[in-house]
Amino acid sequence: GTTCKLTLMCNGVNLPLSGCWFSSNSGFVLMAIPNIMEKEDISSFSLDDFSLDGPFLDLFMVVGNYITYLTNATTEIEAMERKNEEIEVARRRLEQANINLLAEIIKRKKVEEEIQRNYEFQIILNNILKISLQDCSLQEMLEQFISEITSIPWLAIEGKGAIFLVEEEPEVLVLKAHEKLDLPLQFKCAQVPFGKCLCGKAAQLKEIVYSDQIDQKHEIHFNGMAPHGHYCVPIICAEEKDILGVFNIYLKEGQRLSEIEEGFLLWVVANVLAGIIKRKQTEKELLESEAQHREVFEAATDAFFVIDLDKKVVEVNPAASKMYGYSRDELIGMPCNNIVAPDHHDIFSDFKKQIQSKGRHCRSEERRVGKECRSRWAP
């Protein structure tokens, strides 16, 4: 074998090829071509760019074939790089699609949770309204009410609370109902003046008072009191803006309700409770007024009849029974014509027309007929 030196010309640059040897029968092996291997633009080489010093044409063809191989390899590498880029683009698109899908799942989950929460809100409101329609005392309603509110499973509260009302003494809250209230507080909070402690401040300011811990505003406390927070919500009559009372719920220390929970518990529930209290107070006032009128009705020395639009007696006082000679049970349901002289029967028709048109009471003078068929004038 003979060692030779070969120089290639590429774009005006001499590239020496060294480390080559070949045999006498024109076979050779290319051992190393380091200078060519280091060139980045090897794919631009072609046979036309090379010049050969010496008679070694076979070697020249081998080098040309090798350059062709390198060019093909470079092309394949570039193809692989383009493929990798396509794969990367596809990966990024898939990643974005996954992100969008996850966002849609989260959004749908929130919508489902909101629908479920609204459904649960409606159930609680229905339960509260059912309580308000029961034929029971206000005290019993308040006890059921605070029990219902503090037992809501999804509401992040401690399951403890109390309801205070303003009664005879102005600007004093009276504890009326509670759920799991500590025994010392049942005595200490039996009456809370406006402005004292959290509930008193809520009543005085007519606004919600929130505290996430036992602090200086928590004036009423006892030794060993467990850490907690509070929402103290004023119960206000919407029409008159009067403070009817305060309802108080317990929270875990440092906790606060979500905006939706606050809106439901602190406004919707408070307004429903205000309506219940106001209605029961009105009913109580009506019953007391009716009792007073009943006393006057029963004690009157004049005869009083309550007659419906069908001209039948629905109520009488003792004086009427005595005057007409009938017992109360005999008079109830009796047609008015039975106790008035026939020539005065049209008076009741006139009464009916006046009441239906003007909605007021009427006065007249007629001859009455007693049980013994005696008639006399009665104003």
Steps between C-alpha positions, in 0.01 A plus 500: 500500500609858439409806698387796295395856561179621340375858492137586421393841381157611637371850439853633459632332816762223496395208721790258557409132531756312707533157660411311180664182369426266212632172347670428168193330354316836517308406817528742793348582831429856615616507862415852604381824347488726805498832319195418294314356803537830681335704223137606580413561134603153386161460333601768247799299370481354151748328271526811287652686792800272535840493318738208529882510522624168368368200312270365771164530328357202689575672826329807373186303421502342847526840660213616279291207608581572862396862460175378343448275801560792736261715297230235521563458873467877546175496305371221720604692810318807374195287428517359850531851643194612303316194625604581855374855450168364376486269799574794732227708338258208536609456862439867574160488333412191701622667817286809426203277420547327837518837673181614326330172587604532864372859509168385353475218755570745785245746359237230464577373850447850640172530313386162636602603852313828463188319378526256791554785747201692363292184530610461862428870561148443373454197727609704805270788405210258454567350842513846656177605330334179620603593853347847455165347394468273802232570756735546794640775719780734396724338760455158341559644153825666606628178657426306182650777290838516675518119504438489123761767418777361717457148361563584132774247405669706224505824703840552660377581851539346844141381542442752780294817504240714673208731425435818698188717482412851615197476731339738751821668609642710214861461387543172685544164328332203668626147432201308359645188336840336463675189371780345709579831669742457792321501835692804640398703194135404544512701825745772397318565171145477636474876446748699292475881481546667162868579446632225726701211357460393137123445498434831675717684247317334210167620645630850570662548158232307309773326304679166492782461751763237411786380714737214419621456858441591864634856518435820696160541334392170655410651838293210632712190558588241764805302606570208273301638207603316182649711217242598240373772270159662453253643255248720681220598263236762580139399438340810350142566394538611137194730502557678828879464528449396861745263665311185597797309635830331411593149402848370571689205353836354600796442268831328541775740601645684200225382267277706272206397286512526124325791333213276389459351849501848653235618256278203575542479875537864590240658275253245364466309827502819708218650290291183528554499876398867518178416315423215740559715809301794368204280401491324837524834681212635290295189575567548870392863483182404316420231755554748783283758323232239434507401866448862602210541257353174623502631856317816391261294284416261784466771764277738299146556625377563144420211269769428239451276197767401246324418170655368178406595143261207485301679773572236762611555857862396565552648849304666777576640842324401828287815491354395162405158632333656799319763295365258237437205727717257301813322618824573316497157335144563376593835348816384322406416140149644530375710202466865590143505376405282800588775746373804307139592418396407142451860392870565580657206315619724216734677742748213482499508121586869518776421753651246264504742206662777707764273644588348163521840331654710777657240728383662822257438783139619491252612761119480494192475717261207469240304691642185647317174565576301814463133569149554632401675171479839666637788293646829617714776350871456532755764389 
